[in-house]
């Protein structure tokens, strides 16, 4: 513990900072109002940065020149009055340093390094960026980090990212935006240049629909698309755009897509332009008939309907009443029964018998009803492949084999009355779909 026995002039800038932060362990004699020296109040405008730097110097780490300039200005501007109350002129002490300035490593570089990952302990090539503290660079890095996969980590002023084309493109772009020149190694630069070649010649490389022509996917896939949707024209281009995730099509002329959607209803347009495979449709805004109209308009049959055991009877009755006006009964099937003791079990099972909904399922079936807690094995062997997965409410959609089955498909609709009541966690998209 440091003891001042000579003069108040022995106070350093670091001492003043520690006093303000309330973490000083200093003792001295001959100082007026000694009892007040440990009762400073940090200002709300700077309390975080002051306390952070104070902890640093308290542990014995010297200030950098930039830190000193910042601390000095804050002590004088915000805390001079508090020091004056304690008979101390802080201006006389802010240039008195406990230690010489700490030199900061000014290296700026972006490299590919062989790294043993701290979680897996497997040695792999990773993309590594190193730079001295810079708020603007860090904010950009944080954006990329938050959207990156779990393999990212930070150590010793270096940010480690998986070696992917996306990360190379993003990090080189970040490095080029800032005043300090980053040393970018040849391997990284080569990958970036190749990315730019793809970016500048998207029509040559990226799968998509260009001028109503499908490009950059295998001929067999093109044939399948033509069989599923038809050859591309202005009348069906919206279907290609709607199925873009299913078929890996990432490039479209949006103006042409807009023209193709011109005659569609408002809900259809929203569903087609969905930002992810899962979407919540507000049942307060859109009726069930509105939704079914859109699914037919989008050519989104067959449908897999997921029922919650608690509301299965009411939902089945409502869905059946509307669907029988559009689809023959023999093309519908309920693939589960409610166990005795469950709510409305007898009525539900009787309704299935009375309406002849116990049909075999095959590739020609248009609507299949399944429970939210068990996936029927015959469904997987039937040849039935839904174009839409539909859940009446999201409350019962938890992690199980049913949700795993649902999340394989590119249109997952949760028809929910209250978007905040029962959010549906979409594991594939890694987000909560809540309207």
The 8 nearest C-alpha neighbors of each residue, nearest first, counted from 0:
[[1, 2, 25, 24, 26, 23, 3, 27],
 [0, 2, 25, 26, 3, 24, 27, 4],
 [3, 1, 26, 27, 25, 4, 0, 28],
 [2, 4, 27, 5, 26, 28, 1, 6],
 [5, 3, 27, 28, 2, 6, 29, 7],
 [6, 4, 3, 7, 9, 28, 29, 27],
 [7, 5, 8, 9, 4, 3, 29, 10],
 [8, 6, 9, 10, 5, 30, 3, 87],
 [7, 9, 6, 10, 92, 91, 11, 5],
 [8, 10, 7, 6, 11, 3, 5, 92],
 [11, 9, 8, 7, 14, 92, 12, 15],
 [12, 10, 95, 14, 13, 96, 92, 97],
 [11, 13, 93, 15, 14, 96, 95, 92],
 [12, 14, 16, 11, 15, 17, 97, 56],
 [15, 13, 11, 17, 16, 12, 10, 18],
 [16, 14, 18, 12, 13, 17, 19, 11],
 [15, 17, 13, 19, 14, 18, 53, 20],
 [18, 16, 23, 20, 14, 53, 22, 19],
 [19, 17, 21, 15, 23, 20, 16, 37],
 [18, 20, 39, 16, 17, 21, 15, 41],
 [21, 19, 17, 50, 18, 22, 16, 53],
 [22, 20, 18, 19, 23, 37, 17, 39],
 [21, 23, 17, 20, 18, 24, 57, 53],
 [24, 22, 17, 18, 25, 21, 14, 37],
 [23, 25, 22, 0, 26, 1, 17, 18],
 [26, 24, 23, 1, 2, 0, 27, 3],
 [27, 25, 2, 3, 1, 24, 28, 0],
 [26, 28, 3, 2, 4, 25, 29, 30],
 [29, 27, 4, 30, 3, 26, 5, 2],
 [28, 30, 31, 27, 4, 6, 5, 7],
 [29, 31, 28, 33, 32, 7, 27, 86],
 [32, 30, 33, 86, 29, 85, 34, 28],
 [33, 31, 34, 35, 85, 30, 36, 86],
 [34, 32, 35, 31, 36, 30, 85, 28],
 [33, 35, 32, 36, 37, 38, 31, 85],
 [36, 34, 38, 33, 37, 32, 85, 39],
 [35, 37, 33, 34, 38, 18, 39, 85],
 [36, 38, 35, 21, 39, 18, 34, 23],
 [37, 39, 35, 36, 40, 21, 19, 18],
 [40, 38, 19, 37, 41, 21, 18, 81],
 [39, 41, 42, 38, 19, 20, 21, 81],
 [42, 40, 46, 19, 43, 20, 39, 45],
 [41, 43, 46, 44, 45, 40, 77, 78],
 [44, 42, 46, 45, 41, 47, 40, 49],
 [45, 43, 42, 46, 47, 41, 48, 77],
 [44, 46, 43, 47, 48, 42, 49, 41],
 [47, 45, 49, 41, 43, 42, 48, 50],
 [46, 48, 50, 49, 45, 51, 43, 44],
 [47, 49, 51, 50, 45, 46, 52, 53],
 [50, 48, 46, 52, 51, 47, 53, 45],
 [49, 51, 53, 47, 20, 48, 52, 46],
 [52, 50, 48, 54, 53, 49, 47, 55],
 [51, 53, 55, 49, 54, 50, 48, 56],
 [54, 52, 50, 55, 56, 17, 51, 16],
 [55, 53, 57, 51, 52, 56, 50, 58],
 [54, 56, 52, 53, 58, 57, 60, 51],
 [55, 57, 60, 59, 58, 53, 54, 61],
 [56, 58, 54, 59, 55, 53, 17, 60],
 [59, 57, 56, 55, 60, 54, 53, 61],
 [58, 60, 56, 57, 61, 55, 54, 98],
 [61, 59, 56, 55, 58, 62, 57, 101],
 [60, 62, 101, 98, 56, 100, 59, 63],
 [63, 61, 100, 101, 66, 67, 64, 60],
 [62, 64, 101, 100, 66, 65, 67, 102],
 [63, 65, 67, 66, 100, 68, 62, 101],
 [66, 64, 68, 67, 63, 69, 62, 70],
 [67, 65, 63, 69, 64, 68, 62, 70],
 [66, 68, 64, 70, 69, 65, 71, 62],
 [69, 67, 65, 71, 66, 70, 72, 64],
 [68, 70, 66, 72, 67, 71, 65, 73],
 [71, 69, 67, 73, 72, 68, 74, 66],
 [72, 70, 68, 74, 69, 73, 93, 67],
 [71, 73, 75, 69, 70, 74, 76, 68],
 [74, 72, 76, 70, 75, 71, 77, 69],
 [73, 75, 78, 71, 72, 77, 76, 70],
 [76, 74, 79, 72, 73, 78, 77, 71],
 [75, 77, 73, 74, 72, 78, 79, 71],
 [78, 76, 73, 74, 75, 79, 42, 80],
 [77, 79, 74, 81, 80, 75, 76, 82],
 [80, 78, 75, 82, 81, 89, 83, 77],
 [81, 79, 83, 82, 78, 84, 77, 75],
 [80, 82, 84, 78, 83, 79, 85, 39],
 [81, 83, 87, 85, 79, 84, 80, 89],
 [84, 82, 86, 80, 87, 85, 81, 88],
 [85, 83, 81, 82, 86, 80, 87, 32],
 [84, 86, 82, 83, 87, 32, 31, 81],
 [87, 85, 83, 84, 82, 31, 88, 32],
 [86, 88, 82, 83, 85, 89, 84, 7],
 [87, 89, 90, 83, 91, 82, 86, 79],
 [88, 90, 91, 92, 87, 79, 82, 93],
 [91, 89, 92, 88, 93, 75, 79, 94],
 [90, 92, 89, 88, 93, 94, 8, 95],
 [91, 93, 95, 89, 90, 11, 94, 12],
 [92, 94, 12, 95, 71, 90, 91, 89],
 [95, 93, 92, 96, 12, 91, 11, 71],
 [94, 96, 11, 92, 93, 12, 97, 10],
 [97, 95, 11, 98, 12, 94, 13, 99],
 [96, 98, 11, 13, 95, 99, 12, 61],
 [99, 97, 96, 61, 100, 62, 101, 60],
 [100, 98, 101, 96, 61, 97, 62, 63],
 [101, 99, 63, 62, 64, 61, 102, 98],
 [100, 102, 63, 61, 62, 103, 99, 64],
 [103, 101, 100, 63, 104, 64, 105, 62],
 [104, 102, 105, 101, 63, 131, 106, 100],
 [103, 105, 106, 131, 102, 130, 107, 101],
 [106, 104, 131, 103, 107, 130, 102, 132],
 [105, 107, 104, 130, 108, 131, 129, 181],
 [108, 106, 130, 181, 129, 182, 105, 180],
 [109, 107, 182, 181, 129, 183, 128, 106],
 [108, 110, 128, 183, 127, 182, 129, 184],
 [111, 109, 127, 184, 126, 112, 183, 187],
 [110, 112, 126, 125, 127, 124, 187, 113],
 [113, 111, 124, 125, 114, 110, 126, 127],
 [112, 114, 124, 123, 125, 122, 115, 111],
 [115, 113, 122, 123, 116, 112, 124, 125],
 [114, 116, 122, 121, 120, 117, 123, 113],
 [115, 117, 120, 119, 118, 121, 114, 122],
 [118, 116, 120, 119, 115, 121, 152, 114],
 [119, 117, 116, 120, 121, 150, 115, 152],
 [118, 120, 121, 116, 117, 115, 122, 150],
 [121, 119, 116, 115, 117, 118, 122, 114],
 [120, 122, 119, 115, 116, 123, 114, 117],
 [123, 121, 115, 114, 116, 120, 113, 124],
 [122, 124, 114, 113, 121, 125, 115, 116],
 [125, 123, 113, 112, 114, 111, 162, 126],
 [126, 124, 162, 161, 112, 111, 160, 127],
 [125, 127, 111, 160, 162, 159, 110, 161],
 [128, 126, 159, 110, 158, 109, 111, 125],
 [129, 127, 109, 158, 157, 108, 110, 159],
 [128, 130, 157, 108, 107, 156, 109, 158],
 [129, 131, 107, 106, 132, 108, 105, 128],
 [132, 130, 105, 133, 104, 106, 129, 103],
 [131, 133, 130, 134, 137, 136, 156, 135],
 [132, 134, 136, 135, 137, 131, 130, 138],
 [133, 135, 137, 136, 138, 132, 139, 140],
 [136, 134, 138, 137, 133, 139, 177, 140],
 [135, 137, 139, 133, 138, 134, 140, 173],
 [136, 138, 140, 134, 139, 135, 141, 133],
 [139, 137, 141, 135, 140, 136, 134, 142],
 [140, 138, 142, 136, 137, 141, 135, 143],
 [139, 141, 137, 143, 142, 138, 144, 136],
 [142, 140, 144, 138, 139, 143, 145, 137],
 [143, 141, 139, 145, 140, 144, 138, 146],
 [142, 144, 140, 146, 141, 145, 147, 139],
 [145, 143, 141, 147, 146, 142, 140, 151],
 [146, 144, 142, 143, 147, 141, 148, 140],
 [147, 145, 143, 144, 142, 148, 141, 149],
 [148, 146, 144, 145, 143, 149, 151, 160],
 [147, 149, 150, 151, 146, 144, 161, 145],
 [148, 150, 151, 147, 152, 144, 161, 160],
 [151, 149, 148, 161, 152, 160, 147, 116],
 [152, 150, 160, 159, 149, 148, 161, 144],
 [151, 153, 159, 158, 150, 154, 160, 149],
 [154, 152, 158, 157, 159, 156, 155, 151],
 [153, 155, 157, 156, 158, 152, 159, 117],
 [156, 154, 157, 153, 158, 129, 159, 152],
 [157, 155, 154, 129, 158, 153, 130, 131],
 [158, 156, 129, 154, 155, 153, 128, 159],
 [157, 159, 153, 128, 127, 152, 129, 160],
 [158, 160, 127, 152, 151, 126, 153, 125],
 [161, 159, 151, 126, 125, 162, 127, 158],
 [162, 160, 125, 163, 126, 150, 151, 159],
 [163, 161, 125, 126, 160, 124, 166, 164],
 [164, 162, 166, 165, 161, 167, 126, 160],
 [163, 165, 167, 166, 168, 190, 194, 162],
 [164, 166, 168, 163, 167, 169, 194, 162],
 [165, 167, 169, 163, 168, 164, 170, 162],
 [168, 166, 164, 170, 165, 169, 171, 191],
 [167, 169, 165, 166, 171, 191, 170, 164],
 [168, 170, 166, 172, 167, 171, 165, 173],
 [171, 169, 173, 172, 167, 168, 166, 174],
 [170, 172, 174, 173, 168, 169, 167, 175],
 [171, 173, 169, 175, 170, 174, 168, 176],
 [174, 172, 170, 176, 171, 175, 169, 139],
 [173, 175, 171, 172, 176, 181, 170, 177],
 [176, 174, 172, 173, 177, 171, 180, 181],
 [177, 175, 173, 174, 172, 178, 171, 136],
 [178, 176, 179, 175, 174, 173, 180, 136],
 [177, 179, 180, 176, 175, 174, 181, 136],
 [180, 178, 177, 181, 107, 174, 175, 176],
 [181, 179, 178, 182, 107, 177, 175, 174],
 [180, 182, 107, 108, 183, 174, 179, 109],
 [181, 183, 108, 107, 109, 184, 180, 110],
 [184, 182, 109, 108, 181, 110, 188, 187],
 [185, 183, 110, 187, 186, 188, 182, 109],
 [184, 186, 188, 187, 189, 183, 110, 190],
 [185, 187, 189, 188, 184, 190, 111, 110],
 [186, 188, 190, 185, 189, 184, 191, 110],
 [189, 187, 185, 191, 186, 190, 192, 184],
 [188, 190, 192, 186, 191, 187, 185, 193],
 [191, 189, 193, 187, 188, 192, 194, 186],
 [190, 192, 194, 188, 193, 189, 168, 167],
 [193, 191, 195, 189, 194, 190, 188, 196],
 [192, 194, 196, 190, 191, 195, 189, 197],
 [195, 193, 191, 197, 196, 192, 198, 190],
 [194, 196, 198, 192, 197, 193, 199, 191],
 [195, 197, 193, 199, 194, 198, 200, 192],
 [198, 196, 200, 194, 195, 199, 201, 204],
 [197, 199, 195, 201, 196, 200, 194, 193],
 [198, 200, 196, 197, 201, 195, 194, 202],
 [201, 199, 197, 198, 203, 202, 196, 204],
 [200, 202, 205, 204, 198, 203, 197, 199],
 [201, 203, 200, 204, 205, 209, 214, 206],
 [204, 202, 201, 200, 205, 215, 197, 214],
 [203, 205, 201, 202, 215, 197, 206, 200],
 [204, 206, 201, 202, 215, 207, 203, 250],
 [207, 205, 215, 248, 214, 216, 249, 250],
 [206, 208, 250, 248, 249, 214, 213, 251],
 [207, 209, 213, 212, 251, 211, 250, 214],
 [208, 210, 212, 211, 207, 251, 213, 252],
 [209, 211, 212, 208, 252, 255, 213, 251],
 [212, 210, 209, 231, 208, 232, 213, 236],
 [213, 211, 209, 208, 210, 214, 231, 207],
 [212, 214, 208, 207, 209, 211, 221, 215],
 [215, 213, 206, 207, 216, 208, 212, 209],
 [216, 214, 206, 204, 205, 217, 207, 203],
 [215, 217, 214, 206, 220, 218, 221, 213],
 [218, 216, 220, 219, 221, 215, 214, 222],
 [217, 219, 221, 220, 222, 216, 223, 215],
 [218, 220, 222, 217, 221, 223, 216, 224],
 [219, 221, 223, 217, 222, 218, 224, 216],
 [222, 220, 218, 224, 223, 219, 225, 217],
 [221, 223, 219, 225, 220, 224, 218, 226],
 [224, 222, 220, 226, 221, 225, 227, 219],
 [225, 223, 227, 221, 226, 222, 228, 220],
 [224, 226, 229, 230, 222, 228, 223, 227],
 [227, 225, 223, 224, 229, 228, 222, 230],
 [228, 226, 224, 225, 223, 229, 222, 230],
 [227, 229, 225, 224, 226, 230, 238, 235],
 [230, 228, 225, 226, 227, 231, 224, 235],
 [229, 231, 225, 232, 228, 224, 226, 235],
 [232, 230, 211, 236, 229, 235, 212, 233],
 [231, 233, 234, 235, 236, 211, 230, 229],
 [232, 234, 259, 236, 235, 231, 258, 255],
 [235, 233, 232, 259, 236, 237, 231, 260],
 [236, 234, 237, 238, 232, 233, 231, 259],
 [235, 237, 239, 238, 233, 232, 259, 231],
 [236, 238, 240, 235, 239, 259, 256, 260],
 [239, 237, 241, 236, 240, 235, 242, 297],
 [238, 240, 242, 236, 241, 237, 243, 235],
 [239, 241, 237, 243, 238, 242, 236, 271],
 [240, 242, 271, 238, 239, 243, 237, 272],
 [243, 241, 239, 245, 240, 244, 238, 246],
 [244, 242, 248, 240, 246, 245, 241, 247],
 [245, 243, 247, 246, 242, 409, 248, 276],
 [244, 246, 242, 243, 409, 247, 408, 248],
 [245, 247, 243, 244, 248, 242, 220, 224],
 [246, 248, 244, 243, 245, 249, 206, 207],
 [249, 247, 207, 243, 206, 246, 250, 244],
 [248, 250, 207, 206, 247, 243, 251, 205],
 [251, 249, 207, 248, 208, 206, 205, 252],
 [252, 250, 208, 253, 207, 209, 249, 256],
 [251, 253, 255, 254, 256, 209, 250, 208],
 [254, 252, 256, 255, 251, 257, 258, 250],
 [253, 255, 257, 256, 252, 258, 251, 259],
 [254, 256, 258, 253, 252, 257, 259, 233],
 [257, 255, 253, 259, 258, 254, 237, 236],
 [258, 256, 254, 260, 255, 259, 253, 261],
 [259, 257, 255, 261, 256, 260, 254, 233],
 [258, 260, 256, 233, 257, 237, 261, 234],
 [261, 259, 257, 263, 258, 262, 237, 256],
 [260, 262, 258, 259, 263, 257, 264, 256],
 [263, 261, 260, 264, 259, 258, 265, 234],
 [264, 262, 260, 261, 267, 268, 265, 296],
 [263, 265, 267, 266, 268, 262, 293, 296],
 [264, 266, 268, 267, 269, 263, 293, 270],
 [267, 265, 269, 268, 264, 270, 293, 290],
 [268, 266, 293, 270, 264, 269, 265, 271],
 [267, 269, 271, 265, 266, 270, 272, 264],
 [270, 268, 266, 272, 267, 271, 273, 265],
 [269, 271, 267, 273, 272, 268, 266, 278],
 [270, 272, 241, 268, 269, 273, 267, 240],
 [271, 273, 269, 270, 268, 274, 241, 240],
 [274, 272, 270, 271, 275, 269, 278, 276],
 [275, 273, 272, 276, 278, 277, 270, 271],
 [276, 274, 277, 273, 278, 428, 409, 410],
 [275, 277, 409, 410, 411, 278, 274, 273],
 [278, 276, 411, 275, 410, 412, 432, 279],
 [277, 279, 412, 411, 432, 413, 280, 276],
 [278, 280, 413, 434, 412, 414, 433, 432],
 [281, 279, 414, 413, 282, 415, 278, 434],
 [280, 282, 283, 415, 284, 416, 285, 414],
 [281, 283, 416, 285, 284, 415, 286, 414],
 [284, 282, 281, 416, 285, 286, 417, 415],
 [283, 285, 282, 281, 286, 280, 416, 289],
 [286, 284, 282, 289, 283, 281, 287, 290],
 [287, 285, 289, 288, 282, 290, 284, 283],
 [286, 288, 290, 289, 291, 285, 282, 318],
 [287, 289, 291, 286, 290, 292, 321, 285],
 [290, 288, 286, 292, 287, 291, 285, 293],
 [289, 291, 287, 293, 288, 292, 294, 286],
 [290, 292, 294, 288, 293, 289, 287, 295],
 [291, 293, 289, 295, 290, 294, 288, 296],
 [294, 292, 296, 267, 290, 291, 295, 297],
 [293, 295, 299, 291, 297, 296, 292, 298],
 [296, 294, 298, 292, 297, 293, 299, 291],
 [295, 297, 293, 294, 298, 292, 267, 263],
 [296, 298, 294, 299, 295, 293, 238, 267],
 [299, 297, 295, 296, 300, 294, 238, 293],
 [298, 300, 294, 386, 297, 387, 295, 301],
 [301, 299, 302, 386, 298, 365, 387, 385],
 [300, 302, 365, 385, 386, 366, 299, 387],
 [303, 301, 387, 366, 385, 300, 388, 386],
 [302, 304, 388, 367, 385, 366, 368, 389],
 [303, 305, 368, 389, 390, 367, 388, 302],
 [306, 304, 390, 369, 371, 370, 368, 389],
 [307, 305, 370, 311, 371, 369, 308, 304],
 [306, 308, 311, 309, 310, 371, 395, 370],
 [309, 307, 311, 310, 306, 370, 337, 371],
 [308, 310, 307, 311, 342, 341, 312, 343],
 [311, 309, 307, 308, 313, 312, 314, 306],
 [310, 312, 308, 314, 306, 307, 313, 309],
 [313, 311, 347, 315, 314, 310, 316, 343],
 [314, 312, 316, 315, 310, 311, 317, 318],
 [313, 315, 317, 311, 316, 312, 318, 310],
 [314, 316, 318, 312, 317, 313, 319, 311],
 [317, 315, 319, 313, 314, 318, 320, 312],
 [316, 318, 314, 320, 315, 319, 313, 321],
 [317, 319, 315, 321, 320, 316, 314, 322],
 [320, 318, 322, 316, 321, 317, 315, 323],
 [321, 319, 317, 318, 322, 323, 316, 324],
 [322, 320, 319, 318, 323, 324, 317, 288],
 [321, 323, 319, 325, 324, 320, 326, 318],
 [324, 322, 326, 325, 321, 320, 319, 327],
 [323, 325, 322, 321, 326, 320, 327, 319],
 [324, 326, 322, 323, 327, 321, 295, 328],
 [325, 327, 323, 322, 324, 328, 330, 365],
 [328, 326, 329, 330, 323, 325, 331, 324],
 [329, 327, 330, 331, 326, 323, 356, 355],
 [328, 330, 327, 331, 358, 356, 332, 355],
 [331, 329, 364, 328, 365, 327, 366, 326],
 [332, 330, 366, 328, 329, 367, 365, 364],
 [331, 333, 356, 367, 358, 357, 334, 368],
 [334, 332, 368, 356, 357, 335, 367, 369],
 [335, 333, 369, 368, 332, 375, 367, 357],
 [334, 336, 333, 369, 370, 337, 375, 368],
 [337, 335, 348, 338, 334, 347, 344, 333],
 [336, 338, 344, 339, 341, 348, 335, 347],
 [339, 337, 341, 344, 340, 336, 345, 342],
 [340, 338, 341, 344, 337, 345, 342, 343],
 [339, 341, 338, 342, 344, 343, 337, 345],
 [342, 340, 344, 339, 338, 343, 337, 308],
 [341, 343, 344, 309, 340, 308, 310, 337],
 [344, 342, 346, 345, 347, 341, 312, 337],
 [343, 345, 337, 347, 341, 342, 346, 339],
 [346, 344, 348, 347, 343, 349, 339, 337],
 [345, 347, 349, 343, 344, 348, 350, 312],
 [348, 346, 350, 312, 344, 349, 345, 343],
 [347, 349, 351, 345, 350, 346, 336, 344],
 [350, 348, 346, 352, 351, 347, 345, 353],
 [351, 349, 353, 347, 352, 348, 354, 346],
 [350, 352, 356, 348, 349, 354, 353, 355],
 [353, 351, 349, 355, 350, 354, 356, 348],
 [352, 354, 350, 355, 351, 349, 356, 348],
 [353, 355, 351, 356, 352, 350, 328, 357],
 [356, 354, 352, 353, 357, 351, 358, 328],
 [355, 357, 332, 351, 354, 358, 333, 331],
 [358, 356, 332, 355, 333, 351, 352, 359],
 [359, 357, 332, 356, 360, 329, 331, 355],
 [360, 358, 361, 357, 332, 364, 381, 329],
 [359, 361, 364, 381, 358, 332, 383, 362],
 [360, 362, 381, 383, 382, 363, 364, 359],
 [361, 363, 383, 382, 364, 381, 384, 360],
 [364, 362, 361, 365, 330, 383, 360, 301],
 [365, 363, 330, 361, 362, 360, 366, 331],
 [364, 366, 301, 330, 331, 300, 302, 363],
 [367, 365, 331, 302, 301, 303, 364, 332],
 [366, 368, 303, 332, 331, 333, 304, 302],
 [369, 367, 333, 304, 305, 334, 303, 332],
 [370, 368, 305, 334, 335, 306, 304, 333],
 [371, 369, 306, 372, 305, 373, 307, 335],
 [370, 372, 307, 305, 306, 373, 401, 396],
 [371, 373, 370, 401, 374, 399, 400, 395],
 [374, 372, 370, 371, 401, 375, 400, 369],
 [373, 375, 401, 400, 376, 372, 369, 370],
 [376, 374, 378, 377, 373, 334, 379, 369],
 [375, 377, 378, 379, 374, 380, 381, 373],
 [378, 376, 380, 379, 375, 381, 360, 334],
 [379, 377, 381, 376, 380, 375, 383, 360],
 [380, 378, 377, 376, 381, 382, 383, 375],
 [381, 379, 377, 378, 382, 376, 383, 361],
 [380, 382, 361, 378, 383, 379, 360, 377],
 [383, 381, 362, 361, 380, 384, 379, 378],
 [382, 384, 362, 361, 381, 385, 364, 360],
 [385, 383, 382, 386, 362, 301, 302, 303],
 [386, 384, 301, 302, 387, 303, 383, 388],
 [385, 387, 299, 301, 300, 302, 384, 410],
 [388, 386, 302, 410, 385, 299, 411, 389],
 [389, 387, 411, 303, 302, 304, 412, 405],
 [388, 390, 304, 412, 303, 411, 305, 413],
 [391, 389, 413, 305, 392, 304, 414, 412],
 [390, 392, 414, 413, 415, 389, 306, 393],
 [393, 391, 415, 414, 390, 413, 394, 421],
 [392, 394, 423, 421, 396, 395, 422, 413],
 [395, 393, 421, 396, 392, 422, 423, 420],
 [394, 396, 393, 397, 307, 371, 392, 372],
 [397, 395, 393, 394, 371, 423, 402, 398],
 [396, 398, 395, 399, 402, 424, 394, 423],
 [397, 399, 402, 396, 400, 403, 401, 426],
 [398, 400, 401, 402, 397, 403, 372, 373],
 [399, 401, 403, 402, 404, 374, 373, 398],
 [402, 400, 404, 374, 403, 399, 371, 373],
 [401, 403, 405, 404, 400, 399, 406, 398],
 [404, 402, 400, 406, 401, 405, 399, 407],
 [403, 405, 401, 402, 406, 407, 400, 408],
 [406, 404, 402, 407, 403, 408, 388, 401],
 [405, 407, 403, 408, 404, 402, 427, 411],
 [408, 406, 405, 404, 403, 409, 427, 402],
 [409, 407, 406, 410, 405, 411, 386, 387],
 [408, 410, 276, 245, 244, 411, 407, 242],
 [411, 409, 276, 387, 408, 277, 388, 412],
 [410, 412, 277, 388, 389, 276, 387, 278],
 [413, 411, 389, 278, 279, 277, 388, 390],
 [412, 414, 279, 390, 392, 415, 393, 391],
 [415, 413, 391, 280, 392, 282, 279, 390],
 [414, 416, 392, 281, 282, 417, 413, 418],
 [417, 415, 282, 283, 281, 418, 414, 392],
 [416, 418, 420, 419, 415, 281, 421, 282],
 [417, 419, 433, 434, 420, 415, 416, 422],
 [420, 418, 417, 421, 422, 433, 434, 416],
 [421, 419, 417, 418, 422, 394, 416, 415],
 [420, 422, 394, 393, 419, 423, 418, 392],
 [421, 423, 433, 393, 432, 419, 420, 424],
 [424, 422, 393, 432, 431, 425, 421, 396],
 [425, 423, 431, 426, 430, 432, 422, 397],
 [424, 426, 428, 427, 430, 429, 431, 423],
 [427, 425, 429, 428, 424, 430, 406, 403],
 [426, 428, 429, 425, 406, 430, 407, 403],
 [427, 429, 426, 430, 425, 275, 276, 277],
 [430, 428, 426, 427, 425, 431, 424, 432],
 [429, 431, 428, 425, 424, 432, 426, 427],
 [432, 430, 424, 423, 425, 433, 422, 429],
 [431, 433, 423, 434, 422, 424, 278, 430],
 [434, 432, 422, 418, 431, 279, 419, 423],
 [433, 279, 418, 432, 280, 281, 278, 419]]
